Amino acid sequence: MKIRLKILVICCCPIFTFGQAVRSQVKSLVDSIASYNALCGLYIGDTDIKSSQYKFLNRLTNISTSKELLDLTKSTNTLVKCAAFQALCAKDSIEIIPVLRLHLYDTSLVSIRQGCFGWRQMTGDYFLQTFYYFLATKDSTYFVKNHTNLVAIDSLLFYDPKIRLAYKEGQIKGTNGDPLYYDRIRDIALNERVPVSVIALAKYKKQQDKEIIESYFANDKTLYHAIWAVREFPDPKFYPFLIKVFEEKWRHKHYSFPTWRILYQALAQYPNNKTLALFDKTIGARNKFRRETLGMYLAIAITKYPNPLFDKYQNKIQVDDFHKEFLNEEANLEN
């Protein structure tokens, strides 16, 4: 990559309130860690530039006590508490599951830098990510000894409505139509309104859930998930909503590429004359960018969900060799 992310250093060290357990040398080290605008990996940028903050993080593990780190996990600064928990896992000197459990409700955001990439995630998710990495280093005896606590963590993530972490979304996706989880998935989709839950709910294909799925079309933030849900549960009731979305999006000059991609796949579940008219409109678009871009999404849809009515488009959509490989990869994806 030509663009290199730079780590900004704040000249004046931030002042935090620490408990009595934290020694001055640890406080000074924590201030150094917190002077960066993100938690950094070993390398930053697109070259072999080593992060100086990473050295501070390692030193925190080496010189701090578990008691000090426990105190630091209570900090109001997201960098500090995430660094402290990371150090606790690295030291492996105390039981960390109770510490993790306390932070499952922590939705404050922490910035991360790895190589030339940067992103933000919820602190609770960072704790879980760090914890699961820690678990990967343990042998089977650890799992046997902590089985009850590990099950409790998974159960809390899935069943506690107050937890809104990204890891919970992963659990919801993982239910994959299992009848055991239907009641909980329906409750999440109806009351907690976690967007991915409507996709999970659609996989059960229950008539009683159609109004819930329909309601997700009313919000732009959940429109993509509603369309995906229809791809999983193509009931006739939902078809007019897909037509409306297509017509509205067609009038716009700006593109929501993920929405168009999933929209063509949902429409492919309804092989009728109206759908064919929309597909004809796509390949006949005057605008070259629209014709080629949306044509690619159409090609993915009819490759993923073939139907004799769609055969006529196979020779009408021009795809070069480079995009043919992309098309085949996309057509084989589950999402």
C-alpha positions in Angstrom: 0.0 0.0 0.0 1.2 3.5 -0.8 -0.6 5.1 2.1 1.0 4.8 5.4 -0.9 5.3 8.6 0.9 7.5 11.1 0.6 7.2 14.8 -0.1 10.5 16.4 1.7 11.3 19.7 0.1 13.6 22.2 2.8 15.8 23.7 1.1 16.3 27.0 0.7 13.0 28.9 -2.9 12.4 29.9 -3.7 12.3 33.6 -5.7 9.4 35.0 -6.9 8.4 38.4 -5.2 5.2 39.5 -5.8 3.1 42.6 -3.3 2.8 45.4 -2.1 -0.5 44.0 -0.4 1.1 41.0 3.2 2.1 41.5 4.6 5.3 40.0 6.8 3.5 37.4 3.7 1.6 36.2 1.7 4.9 36.1 4.4 6.5 33.9 4.4 3.5 31.6 0.6 3.6 31.3 0.7 7.3 30.4 3.2 6.5 27.6 0.9 3.8 26.2 -2.1 6.1 26.5 -0.3 9.0 24.7 -1.0 7.1 21.4 -4.3 7.4 19.6 -4.6 3.6 19.3 -3.4 0.2 20.5 -0.7 -0.8 18.1 0.5 -4.1 16.9 4.2 -5.0 16.4 4.4 -3.2 13.1 2.7 0.0 11.8 2.4 1.3 8.3 3.2 -0.7 5.2 6.8 -1.4 5.9 8.8 -3.0 8.8 8.5 0.0 11.1 8.2 -1.3 14.6 5.7 0.3 16.9 7.4 1.9 19.9 4.1 1.5 21.8 4.4 -2.2 21.4 7.6 -2.1 23.5 5.6 -0.3 26.2 2.9 -2.9 26.1 5.5 -5.7 26.6 7.2 -3.8 29.4 3.8 -3.4 31.1 3.5 -7.1 31.2 7.0 -7.6 32.6 7.0 -5.0 35.4 3.4 -4.8 36.6 1.8 -7.0 39.2 -1.6 -8.8 38.6 -3.1 -6.5 41.3 -1.9 -3.4 39.4 -3.3 -4.7 36.1 -6.6 -5.5 37.7 -6.8 -2.0 38.9 -6.0 -0.7 35.4 -8.8 -2.7 33.8 -11.1 -0.4 35.7 -9.7 2.7 34.0 -12.1 5.0 32.1 -9.5 5.1 29.2 -10.1 2.4 26.7 -6.5 2.0 25.7 -5.4 1.6 29.3 -8.0 -1.1 30.2 -7.5 -3.0 27.0 -3.7 -3.0 27.4 -4.1 -4.0 31.0 -6.3 -7.0 30.1 -3.9 -8.0 27.4 -1.0 -8.0 29.9 -3.1 -10.0 32.4 -3.6 -12.7 29.8 0.1 -12.7 28.9 1.1 -13.0 32.5 -1.4 -15.9 33.1 -1.0 -15.4 36.8 -4.7 -15.1 37.9 -8.1 -16.3 36.9 -9.1 -13.9 34.1 -12.6 -15.1 33.3 -14.3 -13.0 36.1 -12.5 -9.9 34.7 -13.7 -10.7 31.2 -17.3 -11.2 32.5 -17.3 -7.7 34.0 -16.5 -6.2 30.6 -19.1 -8.1 28.4 -21.2 -5.0 28.8 -18.5 -2.5 27.8 -19.4 -0.9 24.5 -16.9 2.0 24.7 -14.8 2.1 21.6 -11.0 1.4 21.3 -8.9 2.2 18.2 -6.6 -0.5 16.9 -3.7 -0.3 14.5 -2.2 -3.3 12.8 0.2 -2.8 9.9 -1.4 -0.3 7.5 -4.9 -1.0 8.8 -6.8 0.8 11.4 -10.3 0.2 12.9 -12.4 0.7 16.0 -14.1 -1.9 18.0 -16.0 -2.2 21.3 -13.9 -2.7 24.3 -15.9 -5.8 25.3 -15.1 -7.3 21.9 -11.4 -6.6 22.3 -11.5 -8.3 25.7 -13.2 -11.4 24.1 -10.7 -11.4 21.2 -7.8 -11.3 23.6 -9.3 -13.9 25.8 -9.9 -16.4 22.9 -6.4 -15.9 21.7 -5.3 -16.7 25.3 -7.5 -19.8 25.2 -5.7 -21.0 22.1 -2.5 -21.3 24.0 -4.0 -23.5 26.7 -4.2 -27.3 26.9 -7.3 -29.4 27.4 -6.9 -29.4 31.2 -7.7 -25.7 31.2 -11.0 -26.3 29.4 -12.0 -29.1 31.7 -11.2 -27.0 34.8 -13.1 -24.0 33.5 -15.8 -25.6 31.5 -18.7 -24.2 33.6 -17.3 -20.7 33.5 -16.7 -20.9 29.7 -20.3 -22.1 29.1 -21.5 -19.2 31.3 -19.7 -16.7 29.2 -21.2 -18.1 26.0 -24.6 -18.2 27.6 -24.4 -14.6 28.8 -23.4 -13.4 25.3 -26.3 -15.1 23.7 -29.1 -14.7 26.2 -28.5 -11.4 28.0 -30.3 -8.6 26.1 -28.0 -5.9 27.7 -25.0 -7.3 25.8 -24.6 -5.7 22.4 -21.2 -6.9 21.3 -20.1 -8.0 17.8 -19.3 -11.4 19.2 -23.0 -11.8 19.9 -23.8 -11.2 16.3 -21.4 -14.1 15.5 -23.3 -16.4 17.9 -26.6 -15.4 16.2 -25.3 -16.2 12.8 -24.0 -19.5 14.1 -27.5 -20.8 15.1 -28.1 -21.5 11.4 -31.8 -22.5 11.8 -31.2 -24.9 14.7 -34.7 -25.3 16.4 -33.1 -25.2 19.8 -32.5 -21.5 19.4 -35.6 -20.4 17.6 -37.4 -18.7 20.6 -34.3 -16.7 21.5 -33.6 -15.7 17.9 -37.2 -14.5 17.5 -37.0 -12.6 20.8 -33.8 -10.8 19.6 -35.3 -10.0 16.2 -38.5 -8.7 17.7 -37.3 -6.9 20.8 -33.6 -6.3 20.7 -33.5 -5.5 16.9 -30.0 -6.8 16.3 -29.9 -6.5 12.5 -28.3 -10.0 11.8 -31.0 -11.6 13.9 -33.6 -11.1 11.1 -31.4 -13.2 8.8 -31.2 -15.9 11.4 -34.9 -15.8 12.0 -35.7 -16.1 8.2 -33.9 -19.4 8.1 -36.7 -21.0 10.1 -39.2 -20.0 7.4 -42.1 -19.6 9.8 -45.2 -17.8 8.7 -45.6 -16.2 12.1 -42.4 -14.3 11.6 -43.3 -12.6 8.3 -44.4 -9.3 10.0 -41.1 -9.1 11.9 -39.1 -9.6 8.7 -41.2 -7.0 6.9 -40.6 -4.4 9.7 -36.9 -4.5 8.9 -37.6 -2.9 5.5 -38.7 0.3 7.2 -35.2 1.3 8.4 -32.3 2.1 6.1 -29.9 0.7 8.7 -31.6 -2.7 8.5 -32.7 -2.7 4.9 -29.7 -4.8 3.8 -30.5 -7.4 6.4 -34.1 -7.4 5.5 -33.3 -8.2 1.8 -30.9 -10.9 2.9 -33.6 -12.4 5.1 -35.9 -12.6 2.0 -33.2 -14.4 0.1 -33.4 -17.0 2.9 -37.2 -17.0 3.1 -38.6 -16.0 -0.3 -42.3 -15.7 0.6 -44.6 -14.0 -1.9 -45.4 -11.4 0.8 -41.9 -9.9 0.5 -41.7 -9.6 -3.3 -43.3 -6.1 -3.5 -40.7 -4.9 -1.0 -37.9 -6.0 -3.2 -39.5 -4.3 -6.3 -39.9 -1.1 -4.3 -36.2 -1.2 -3.2 -35.1 -1.8 -6.8 -37.1 1.0 -8.2 -35.9 3.5 -5.5 -32.3 2.5 -5.7 -32.4 2.7 -9.5 -33.3 6.3 -9.3 -30.3 7.2 -7.2 -27.0 8.2 -8.7 -25.1 6.9 -5.7 -24.7 3.1 -5.1 -24.9 1.0 -2.1 -23.0 -1.9 -3.6 -23.7 -4.5 -0.8 -27.4 -3.7 -1.1 -27.4 -4.2 -4.9 -25.4 -7.4 -4.6 -27.9 -9.0 -2.1 -30.9 -7.5 -3.9 -30.2 -9.4 -7.1 -29.8 -12.6 -5.2 -33.1 -12.1 -3.4 -34.8 -11.3 -6.7 -33.4 -14.5 -8.3 -35.6 -16.4 -5.8 -38.6 -15.1 -7.7 -38.2 -16.3 -11.3 -41.2 -14.5 -12.9 -41.9 -11.9 -15.6 -41.5 -8.9 -13.4 -38.1 -10.1 -12.2 -37.0 -10.7 -15.8 -38.1 -7.2 -16.7 -35.8 -5.8 -13.9 -32.9 -8.0 -15.1 -33.6 -6.8 -18.7 -33.4 -3.2 -17.5 -30.1 -4.0 -15.9 -28.3 -5.3 -18.9 -29.9 -2.6 -21.1 -28.8 0.3 -18.9 -27.4 3.2 -21.0 -24.8 4.1 -18.3 -21.8 1.9 -18.8 -20.8 1.9 -15.2 -24.3 0.9 -14.0 -24.6 -1.7 -16.8 -21.3 -3.4 -15.9 -21.4 -3.0 -12.2 -25.0 -4.1 -11.7 -24.5 -6.7 -14.5 -21.8 -8.3 -12.4 -24.1 -8.6 -9.4 -26.8 -10.0 -11.7 -24.3 -12.5 -13.0 -23.4 -13.6 -9.5 -27.1 -14.0 -8.6 -28.0 -16.2 -11.6 -24.9 -18.3 -11.2 -25.6 -18.8 -7.5 -29.3 -19.4 -8.1 -29.7 -20.8 -11.6 -33.1 -21.1 -13.3 -34.0 -21.9 -17.0 -35.6 -18.4 -17.3 -32.2 -16.9 -16.5 -30.3 -18.8 -19.2 -30.8 -16.0 -21.8 -28.6 -13.6 -19.7 -25.5 -15.8 -19.7 -24.3 -14.5 -23.1 -25.6 -11.0 -22.6 -23.5 -10.1 -19.6 -19.9 -9.3 -20.6 -17.4 -10.4 -18.0 -13.7 -10.3 -18.6 -11.3 -13.0 -17.4 -10.3 -11.1 -14.2 -13.9 -10.6 -13.1 -14.9 -14.2 -14.1 -12.7 -15.4 -11.2 -14.3 -12.9 -8.9 -17.7 -14.0 -10.1 -17.1 -17.6 -9.4 -15.7 -16.9 -5.9 -18.7 -14.7 -5.0 -21.1 -17.3 -6.3 -19.7 -19.9 -4.0 -19.9 -17.7 -0.9 -22.7 -18.4 1.6 -23.4 -14.8 2.3 
